[in-house]
Amino acid sequence: MSCFGGNISPDLFQKCCNANQLCEFSGNLSDVSSEPIFVQKVYDAVLFNLQGLKTVTNQCFSPAIPRGHRIRRVIDIRCKRFFNPLNVEDPSNLTLDVNTTISGASFIQDAHCEPIRVVGPDGTFSEKVLYADTEECDEKCKGTPIFGTQNIAITGDVLVTIDLLLSDRNDREVVFSVCANVNIADDRNPLVLTNFFELCMPSTKNSAFLPRFGEFCNPACETRLATNSIGRDITICPDGTIKANLIVALCVTCEKKIVVPVQLCVLSTGFVQLEPQVSAICATFPSLFPNQIRESDTRENCGDVDSERDICDTVCDVCNDDRRGGRPRRR
């Protein structure tokens, strides 16, 4: 299998790749047709950029620098969120626990007082169903404002890497990297970010579907030495271990949106067609998706077929087998 745009990579040790070309357009407008799709429409949305700070003192880094070397300068400090793909419940994973309360509307609940969640575009139960009496604003052909409070509890670790320029006794320089898992907060004392927002809600009376509330956040981190001084912020222990004072900034982007199911007509240049990988055994393979059943597509796939007459003739011919007594044929 090749992920280099359908071409075999000349470098077997290439670490990055290109995706396959899934859609192509010839430029001929006659190849464009309209297709109906059932999707979620974003009725209203708000976006937030939030920041949280964490100070770290005497954080130990590994590995220890080689004996006889000294630090000349810090080349770079990098930070990324820690994630263990083998255990999504690892307490060291940087986790955002988002708690949102709404005023002016309410989340629909089940018999156990739990909010009803529906499947969002991400394929998980990530959306809550909203309800409010929108009659007053419906008469004015406007949306109903609702207000919310968001609390984000951040727990887990970030991975900090420091690139150091070292020199030995002969003043030969070498780049040496040390890293450490820096704990931001734990479940007992999380780092909490709070903000407020306002959204516009559509009518709950003139729709077969109630509006849904969706939210998602994405964290990033940046870090630097606490006072930007190697002498004050970095300590070398006798065994070569590095200890550093840091300031870690957590940069969080969050979006809140109200969505409603809709059916849209979109312009399409056709369905995605991938070139299958060659198999040495199987000559034919089944289709993954059905053909369209519009009249034009039927003629393209099957030609001019009078299906009712052909099926009737076939059935009647079977019924009128001479060995079964020659029953009358339908015409």
C-alpha positions as CSV (number, residue, x, y, z in Angstrom):
1,M,0.0,0.0,0.0
2,S,1.3,3.5,-0.9
3,C,0.1,6.7,0.7
4,F,2.2,8.9,-1.6
5,G,-0.5,10.1,-3.9
6,G,-0.8,6.7,-5.7
7,N,3.0,6.5,-6.4
8,I,5.5,4.3,-4.7
9,S,7.8,6.5,-2.6
10,P,11.4,6.5,-3.8
11,D,12.5,6.8,-0.2
12,L,11.3,3.9,2.0
13,F,12.2,5.8,5.1
14,Q,10.0,8.8,4.3
15,K,8.1,9.7,7.4
16,C,5.3,11.8,5.8
17,C,2.9,11.1,3.0
18,N,0.3,12.5,0.7
19,A,-3.3,11.5,0.6
20,N,-4.9,9.9,-2.4
21,Q,-6.7,12.1,-5.0
22,L,-10.4,11.3,-4.3
23,C,-12.2,13.9,-6.4
24,E,-11.4,15.3,-9.8
25,F,-13.3,17.7,-12.1
26,S,-12.9,17.8,-15.8
27,G,-14.0,21.4,-16.0
28,N,-17.0,20.5,-18.1
29,L,-20.2,21.9,-16.5
30,S,-22.3,19.2,-18.1
31,D,-20.6,16.8,-15.7
32,V,-22.1,18.7,-12.7
33,S,-25.4,17.4,-11.3
34,S,-27.5,18.2,-8.3
35,E,-27.7,15.8,-5.4
36,P,-29.8,15.9,-2.2
37,I,-28.0,15.4,1.1
38,F,-29.3,15.2,4.7
39,V,-26.9,17.1,6.9
40,Q,-26.8,19.4,9.9
41,K,-27.0,23.1,9.4
42,V,-25.2,25.5,11.7
43,Y,-27.8,28.0,12.8
44,D,-25.6,30.1,15.1
45,A,-22.1,29.7,16.6
46,V,-19.6,31.5,18.8
47,L,-15.8,30.9,19.1
48,F,-13.6,31.5,22.1
49,N,-9.8,31.7,22.7
50,L,-9.0,31.0,26.3
51,Q,-5.7,30.9,28.1
52,G,-4.5,29.3,31.4
53,L,-1.1,29.6,33.1
54,K,0.8,27.1,35.1
55,T,4.1,27.9,36.9
56,V,6.5,25.0,37.4
57,T,9.4,25.0,39.8
58,N,12.5,22.7,39.8
59,Q,11.0,20.4,37.2
60,C,13.4,17.5,36.6
61,F,14.4,16.6,33.0
62,S,16.0,13.5,31.5
63,P,18.4,12.2,30.4
64,A,21.2,13.8,32.4
65,I,23.8,15.7,30.4
66,P,27.1,13.9,29.8
67,R,29.8,14.3,32.4
68,G,32.2,17.2,31.6
69,H,29.7,19.2,29.5
70,R,28.3,22.6,30.3
71,I,25.3,24.5,28.9
72,R,26.1,27.2,26.5
73,R,22.6,28.3,25.7
74,V,19.0,27.1,25.2
75,I,18.2,26.6,21.5
76,D,14.5,25.9,21.7
77,I,11.7,24.9,24.2
78,R,8.8,22.9,22.8
79,C,5.6,21.8,24.4
80,K,2.8,19.5,23.3
81,R,-0.1,17.8,25.1
82,F,0.5,14.3,26.4
83,F,-1.7,11.5,25.0
84,N,-1.4,7.7,25.6
85,P,-3.0,6.0,22.6
86,L,-3.0,2.7,24.5
87,N,-5.2,4.0,27.3
88,V,-7.6,6.9,26.8
89,E,-8.3,6.9,30.5
90,D,-4.7,7.4,31.5
91,P,-4.8,10.2,34.1
92,S,-1.7,11.7,32.5
93,N,-3.6,12.4,29.3
94,L,-4.3,16.1,28.9
95,T,-8.1,16.2,29.3
96,L,-10.7,18.9,29.1
97,D,-13.9,18.4,31.1
98,V,-16.4,20.9,29.7
99,N,-19.4,21.8,31.8
100,T,-21.9,24.1,30.2
101,T,-25.1,25.5,31.8
102,I,-27.8,27.3,29.7
103,S,-30.2,30.1,30.8
104,G,-33.3,30.9,28.7
105,A,-33.5,27.3,27.4
106,S,-33.0,23.8,28.8
107,F,-31.5,20.5,27.8
108,I,-34.1,17.8,27.3
109,Q,-33.6,15.0,29.8
110,D,-34.7,11.4,30.1
111,A,-36.5,9.8,33.0
112,H,-33.2,9.6,35.0
113,C,-32.6,13.3,34.7
114,E,-29.8,12.8,32.3
115,P,-29.5,15.0,29.2
116,I,-30.5,13.3,26.0
117,R,-27.5,13.1,23.6
118,V,-27.7,12.6,19.9
119,V,-25.0,11.7,17.3
120,G,-23.1,14.6,15.9
121,P,-21.0,15.0,12.8
122,D,-18.1,13.3,14.7
123,G,-20.0,10.1,14.9
124,T,-20.3,10.1,18.7
125,F,-23.1,11.2,21.0
126,S,-21.7,14.7,21.3
127,E,-24.8,16.9,20.9
128,K,-27.6,17.7,23.4
129,V,-31.2,18.6,22.4
130,L,-32.4,22.0,23.3
131,Y,-35.9,23.3,24.1
132,A,-37.3,26.7,24.8
133,D,-40.6,28.5,24.3
134,T,-39.8,30.5,21.2
135,E,-43.4,31.6,20.4
136,E,-42.8,35.3,21.2
137,C,-39.8,35.7,18.9
138,D,-41.4,33.4,16.3
139,E,-44.1,36.1,15.8
140,K,-41.4,38.6,15.0
141,C,-39.7,36.1,12.6
142,K,-36.5,36.2,14.8
143,G,-34.5,33.8,16.9
144,T,-34.7,33.5,20.7
145,P,-31.5,34.5,22.6
146,I,-30.1,32.0,25.1
147,F,-27.2,32.5,27.5
148,G,-24.6,30.1,28.7
149,T,-21.8,29.7,31.2
150,Q,-18.8,27.4,30.4
151,N,-16.4,25.9,32.9
152,I,-13.4,23.9,31.5
153,A,-11.6,21.8,34.0
154,I,-8.1,20.9,32.7
155,T,-6.2,17.9,34.0
156,G,-3.2,15.8,32.9
157,D,0.3,16.4,31.6
158,V,2.1,18.2,28.8
159,L,5.4,17.0,27.3
160,V,8.1,19.7,27.4
161,T,11.3,19.3,25.4
162,I,14.4,21.6,25.8
163,D,17.1,21.7,23.1
164,L,20.4,22.6,24.7
165,L,23.7,23.6,23.2
166,L,26.4,21.9,25.2
167,S,30.2,22.2,25.0
168,D,32.8,19.8,26.4
169,R,36.2,20.5,27.9
170,N,37.6,21.0,24.4
171,D,34.9,23.5,23.5
172,R,33.3,21.2,21.0
173,E,29.6,22.0,20.7
174,V,26.8,19.5,20.5
175,V,23.0,19.8,20.6
176,F,21.4,17.8,23.4
177,S,17.7,17.4,24.1
178,V,16.0,16.7,27.5
179,C,12.3,16.2,28.1
180,A,9.9,15.8,30.9
181,N,6.2,15.2,31.6
182,V,4.9,18.4,33.3
183,N,1.8,17.9,35.3
184,I,-0.8,20.7,34.8
185,A,-3.4,19.6,37.4
186,D,-5.0,16.5,38.7
187,D,-8.7,15.5,39.3
188,R,-8.7,16.8,42.9
189,N,-7.5,20.3,41.9
190,P,-8.1,21.0,38.2
191,L,-7.1,24.1,36.4
192,V,-10.5,25.8,35.6
193,L,-11.2,28.3,32.8
194,T,-14.6,30.1,32.7
195,N,-16.3,32.2,30.1
196,F,-19.8,33.3,29.1
197,F,-21.6,33.3,25.8
198,E,-24.8,34.1,24.0
199,L,-26.4,32.2,21.1
200,C,-29.5,32.6,18.9
201,M,-31.9,29.7,18.9
202,P,-34.4,28.9,16.1
203,S,-38.0,28.1,16.4
204,T,-39.0,25.0,18.2
205,K,-42.6,25.1,16.9
206,N,-42.1,25.3,13.1
207,S,-39.8,22.3,12.8
208,A,-39.9,18.5,12.9
209,F,-36.6,18.5,14.8
210,L,-35.6,20.3,18.0
211,P,-32.3,22.3,17.8
212,R,-29.2,20.6,19.0
213,F,-26.3,22.1,21.0
214,G,-22.8,21.1,20.1
215,E,-19.5,22.1,21.6
216,F,-15.9,21.1,21.2
217,C,-12.5,22.4,22.4
218,N,-8.9,21.9,21.3
219,P,-6.0,22.6,23.6
220,A,-2.4,23.5,22.7
221,C,0.5,24.7,24.9
222,E,3.4,27.0,24.9
223,T,6.2,27.3,27.4
224,R,9.3,29.3,28.3
225,L,11.8,29.7,31.1
226,A,10.2,31.5,34.0
227,T,12.4,34.6,33.9
228,N,14.1,33.9,30.5
229,S,17.5,33.5,32.2
230,I,19.5,30.3,32.1
231,G,21.4,31.3,35.3
232,R,18.2,31.8,37.3
233,D,15.9,29.1,35.8
234,I,18.2,26.2,35.0
235,T,20.1,24.1,37.6
236,I,22.5,21.3,36.9
237,C,22.6,18.7,39.7
238,P,25.9,16.9,40.5
239,D,24.7,13.8,38.6
240,G,24.0,15.9,35.4
241,T,20.2,16.1,35.9
242,I,18.7,19.3,34.6
243,K,16.1,21.2,36.8
244,A,14.2,24.1,35.3
245,N,11.6,26.7,36.3
246,L,9.0,27.1,33.6
247,I,5.8,29.0,32.8
248,V,3.4,26.8,30.8
249,A,0.6,28.6,28.9
250,L,-2.4,26.4,27.9
251,C,-4.1,27.8,24.8
252,V,-7.7,26.5,24.4
253,T,-10.0,27.2,21.4
254,C,-13.7,26.4,22.0
255,E,-16.7,26.6,19.7
256,K,-20.4,26.5,20.7
257,K,-23.0,26.0,18.1
258,I,-26.7,25.4,17.5
259,V,-27.4,23.0,14.7
260,V,-30.6,21.8,13.1
261,P,-31.1,18.9,10.6
262,V,-31.8,20.0,7.0
263,Q,-31.9,18.6,3.6
264,L,-29.8,20.5,1.0
265,C,-29.3,20.3,-2.7
266,V,-25.7,20.5,-3.7
267,L,-23.8,20.5,-6.9
268,S,-21.8,17.3,-7.5
269,T,-19.3,16.2,-10.1
270,G,-19.9,12.6,-9.3
271,F,-19.2,10.0,-6.7
272,V,-15.7,9.2,-5.3
273,Q,-14.0,6.4,-7.2
274,L,-10.8,4.9,-5.9
275,E,-8.4,2.8,-7.9
276,P,-8.4,-0.6,-6.1
277,Q,-5.2,-2.4,-5.2
278,V,-4.4,-5.3,-7.6
279,S,-5.3,-8.8,-6.4
280,A,-3.7,-11.9,-7.9
281,I,-6.7,-14.2,-7.1
282,C,-10.1,-12.4,-7.3
283,A,-11.3,-11.3,-10.7
284,T,-14.3,-9.3,-9.5
285,F,-15.3,-7.5,-6.3
286,P,-18.6,-6.3,-5.0
287,S,-19.5,-2.6,-4.9
288,L,-19.4,-0.6,-1.7
289,F,-22.2,1.8,-2.6
290,P,-25.4,1.3,-4.6
291,N,-26.0,3.0,-8.0
292,Q,-28.5,5.9,-8.2
293,I,-32.0,5.0,-9.4
294,R,-32.9,8.1,-11.3
295,E,-34.2,7.6,-14.8
296,S,-31.0,8.9,-16.5
297,D,-28.8,6.7,-14.3
298,T,-31.0,3.7,-15.0
299,R,-30.6,4.1,-18.7
300,E,-26.8,4.6,-18.3
301,N,-26.4,1.4,-16.1
302,C,-29.0,-0.9,-17.7
303,G,-30.0,0.6,-21.0
304,D,-33.7,0.9,-22.1
305,V,-35.5,-1.7,-20.1
306,D,-39.3,-2.2,-19.8
307,S,-39.0,-4.0,-16.5
308,E,-42.7,-4.7,-15.8
309,R,-43.2,-6.4,-19.2
310,D,-40.0,-8.4,-19.1
311,I,-40.6,-9.6,-15.5
312,C,-44.2,-10.6,-16.3
313,D,-43.2,-12.5,-19.4
314,T,-40.5,-14.4,-17.4
315,V,-42.9,-15.3,-14.6
316,C,-45.6,-16.4,-17.0
317,D,-43.2,-18.5,-19.1
318,V,-42.2,-20.4,-15.9
319,C,-45.9,-20.8,-15.0
320,N,-46.7,-22.1,-18.5
321,D,-44.2,-25.0,-18.5
322,D,-45.7,-27.7,-20.8
323,R,-44.9,-30.3,-18.1
324,R,-47.3,-28.5,-15.7
325,G,-50.4,-28.9,-17.9
326,G,-50.2,-25.8,-20.1
327,R,-51.8,-23.1,-17.9
328,P,-53.0,-20.0,-19.7
329,R,-50.3,-17.4,-20.4
330,R,-50.8,-13.8,-19.3
331,R,-50.5,-11.1,-22.0
